[in-house]
């Protein structure tokens, strides 16, 4: 199964594409979609949509895992990120691709095994799970890869995940 992980934003959209088979992950590609500051917001949304269309066409993922938004302070940022997130989900929906949402807590639990893990712990485990030479950059790409790993673990189901981690049932 090819999984596209997405860390939504409107200045930077992190993406990570992994193949998942037999409880093993293989990183295919990762990076970010950038939009220029001081560009009309509608133009930024168009750029995100166009770049996402190109990623979907080039890598043909089977599904998308995207971060569920949670904001408590800056509502303007929350609304703008939500609009960009909607564009990303639309691009997947147009291809008939299933989209799954995960909270940061779920991602931390799936990748590190601890829901209150620190960001550097998630990034380190993402590097280890994918057997990468270094922690993916930018951070948004590392977050997107962690989302893809979370989805793979979610698809695997808890009994297999526990066996893989060596947890007795």
C-alpha positions, 0 to 999 in steps of 0.5 A: 500500500502506498500512503501519502502523509500530509502535514497541512499548512498554507505557507508550507505543506509537508508531504511524505510518501511511503510504501507499506507492506508486511509491517515494513515501511519504505520511504519513497519521497518526502518534502514540502510544497511552499507558497510565497508570503505576500502572495494573494491567499487565493493564489496560494491555495491554487499553488497548493492544489496544483502541486498536490495534483502533480504529486498524486499523478507522479506517485499514485498513492492508495490513500492519504493520511492528514493531520486533524486540525486543533487550534486554541489560540490564533483563529485567523491562522486556523481558518487559513490552514483549514482552507488549505487542508480542504484543498488537499482533501479535495485533491485526494477526493477527486481521485477517489482516494480514501482520506484518514485523519489523525490527531498529533496524540495518535501519531505520537502513540503510533510512532513512538508508543507514547502519546505525550512524546516530544517532537524530537522523539517522533522525528527520531523514531520516524528516521529509524522506522524508515531507515533514513540516514538523517532526520527528514527536513523540513520538519513538516516533511518529517511530520508528514512521514510520521502521519503515513507511519501512523496510518500504516500502523492503524491499517495493520491493527493493534494485535499485529502492532503489539507483536511487532513491538514485542508487547505480550498480549 
